Amino acid sequence: MTDRTEKQKMLADERYLASDPELVALRQRARRLTRLYNQTREDELEARAALLSELLGGAGSDVWIEPPFYCDYGRYIFIGSGSFFNFGCVLLDCNTIHIGANTQFGPAVQVYTAYHPVDPAERLTDLELAAPVKIGNNVWVGGGAIICQGVTIGDNTTIGAGSVVTKNIPANVVAVGNPCRVIRNL
């Protein structure tokens, strides 16, 4: 049996070494593509679409991402049709990020799959972890919200601006705060 690659470990939410040459090369690819995307003009819609197609793991029709946009790898981000990201969104896709159709992000929304050991001695090993994030269909995430690793947000939910989502949020609710909590059913 062969050893698992650092990329395989990363995508399996196992401890992995981010400085692995394969992962470094993949991040450099994403940096190049996001730099090119962020430098496009507002009238260069075909260039933007081509760059997103090359960068992302998958995107439905009519996906709109306002530059600037930042991500770690890009290829682990999957976005449903009709979704919109406002200015300055950051998606750290060290594991998969699935975003449903017709989902909207306010400005400066951040989605983190990456995380680090809590134990300080373990952190010194430079090993990291990453857990997938799933966001349902027709979700609104208010500006400045942070969605942490391993979280699932259900369909038709609203996450208030500035919220920090550390646990799963069900479908058809409004949730706000730090930590984010359900305040109302829809």
C-alpha positions as a printed Julia matrix, in Angstrom:
186×3 Matrix{Float64}:
   0.0    0.0     0.0
   1.43   3.37   -0.98
   1.5    6.36    1.28
  -1.16   9.0     0.79
  -0.09  12.29   -0.73
  -0.34  15.51    1.25
  -3.16  16.58   -1.09
  -5.08  13.37   -0.35
  -4.62  13.93    3.38
  -5.75  17.56    3.06
  -8.95  16.56    1.29
  -9.62  13.8     3.84
  -9.44  16.21    6.83
  -6.23  14.56    8.04
  -3.11  16.35    9.18
  -1.11  17.45    6.13
   1.92  19.55    5.28
   0.9   22.65    3.31
   4.5   23.23    2.23
   4.37  20.07    0.09
   5.64  20.99   -3.42
   2.47  19.77   -5.16
   0.28  21.92   -2.9
   2.58  24.92   -3.28
   2.35  24.61   -7.09
  -1.45  24.37   -6.95
  -1.66  27.49   -4.75
   0.66  29.38   -7.1
  -1.64  28.46  -10.0
  -4.61  29.83   -8.06
  -2.7   33.02   -7.17
  -1.91  33.6   -10.84
  -5.51  33.04  -11.93
  -7.02  35.2    -9.17
  -4.5   37.96   -9.92
  -5.54  37.89  -13.59
  -9.23  37.79  -12.62
  -8.85  40.69  -10.19
  -7.13  42.77  -12.87
  -9.97  42.42  -15.39
 -12.06  45.44  -16.28
 -15.8   45.53  -15.71
 -16.43  45.16  -19.46
 -14.25  42.02  -19.83
 -17.04  39.56  -19.06
 -15.77  36.82  -21.39
 -12.28  36.98  -19.87
 -13.74  36.78  -16.38
 -15.88  33.78  -17.29
 -12.9   31.99  -18.85
 -10.71  32.64  -15.81
 -13.39  31.42  -13.38
 -13.9   28.32  -15.52
 -10.17  27.57  -15.29
  -9.92  28.43  -11.59
 -13.0   26.85  -10.0
 -13.84  23.18   -9.58
 -17.28  23.91  -11.0
 -19.73  26.74  -11.47
 -23.26  26.85  -12.81
 -24.55  29.48  -15.19
 -24.82  33.16  -14.25
 -22.3   33.02  -11.38
 -21.05  36.54  -10.62
 -17.99  37.23   -8.49
 -17.01  40.87   -7.99
 -13.25  41.37   -7.89
 -11.24  41.26   -5.81
 -11.7   37.6    -5.02
  -9.2   35.35   -3.26
  -8.88  31.61   -2.71
  -6.23  29.0    -1.89
  -6.71  26.49   -4.72
  -9.95  27.33   -6.54
 -10.37  23.81   -7.84
 -12.14  22.73   -4.63
 -14.84  25.43   -4.93
 -18.18  24.47   -6.5
 -20.8   27.19   -6.99
 -24.42  26.74   -8.09
 -26.13  28.72  -10.83
 -27.26  32.26  -10.17
 -24.94  32.82   -7.2
 -23.39  36.22   -6.46
 -20.31  37.23   -4.44
 -19.81  40.9    -3.65
 -16.4   42.61   -3.39
 -13.55  41.14   -1.36
 -14.69  37.59   -0.66
 -12.09  35.05    0.53
 -12.59  31.28    0.22
  -9.83  29.16    1.74
 -10.55  25.94   -0.1
  -8.05  23.5     1.4
 -11.03  21.15    1.37
 -14.21  21.35   -0.69
 -16.59  24.29   -0.54
 -20.0   23.56   -2.06
 -22.27  26.58   -2.51
 -25.81  26.05   -3.74
 -27.73  27.85   -6.48
 -28.96  31.42   -6.01
 -26.78  31.99   -2.98
 -25.54  35.52   -2.29
 -22.51  36.73   -0.35
 -22.21  40.3     0.87
 -18.85  42.05    0.7
 -15.87  40.59    2.55
 -17.48  37.23    3.34
 -14.86  34.65    4.33
 -15.2   30.87    4.14
 -12.49  28.82    5.85
 -11.98  25.1     5.4
  -8.46  25.33    6.86
  -7.73  25.12   10.55
  -4.81  24.37   12.85
  -4.24  22.19   15.91
  -5.2   23.85   19.2
  -2.25  22.31   21.04
   0.75  24.68   20.69
   3.25  21.8    20.47
   1.27  20.24   17.61
   1.19  23.59   15.78
   5.0   23.59   15.8
   4.91  20.54   13.49
   3.5   22.78   10.71
   0.76  20.23   10.1
  -2.64  21.68    9.2
  -6.16  20.34    8.77
  -9.1   21.19    6.52
 -12.79  20.25    6.74
 -15.39  20.77    3.99
 -18.02  23.53    4.04
 -21.5   23.18    2.51
 -23.84  26.1     1.91
 -27.32  25.37    0.59
 -29.47  26.9    -2.12
 -30.91  30.4    -1.84
 -28.76  31.36    1.15
 -27.92  34.99    1.95
 -24.66  35.6     3.84
 -24.34  39.19    5.07
 -21.19  41.24    4.65
 -18.19  40.43    6.77
 -19.52  37.07    7.92
 -17.03  34.27    8.57
 -17.96  30.64    7.96
 -15.61  28.21    9.68
 -14.41  24.72    8.76
 -16.78  21.78    8.71
 -19.95  23.91    8.77
 -23.14  23.16    6.82
 -25.73  25.9     6.25
 -29.18  24.76    5.11
 -31.28  26.04    2.19
 -33.11  29.4     2.35
 -31.18  30.58    5.4
 -29.96  34.11    6.11
 -26.7   34.66    8.0
 -26.47  38.15    9.46
 -23.65  40.55    8.62
 -20.56  40.09   10.76
 -21.63  36.69   12.07
 -19.08  33.99   12.87
 -20.54  30.6    11.93
 -18.8   27.86   13.94
 -21.58  25.23   13.95
 -24.15  23.92   11.48
 -27.14  26.17   10.8
 -30.4   24.52    9.66
 -32.52  25.41    6.65
 -35.15  28.16    6.65
 -33.84  30.29    9.51
 -32.25  33.65   10.24
 -29.04  33.29   12.25
 -26.76  36.05   13.57
 -23.98  36.77   16.02
 -20.65  35.56   17.31
 -21.02  32.68   17.65
 -23.82  32.59   15.09
 -27.17  31.44   16.51
 -30.64  30.95   15.11
 -32.88  33.85   16.1
 -35.93  33.11   13.98
 -37.53  30.44   11.79
 -38.83  31.42    8.38
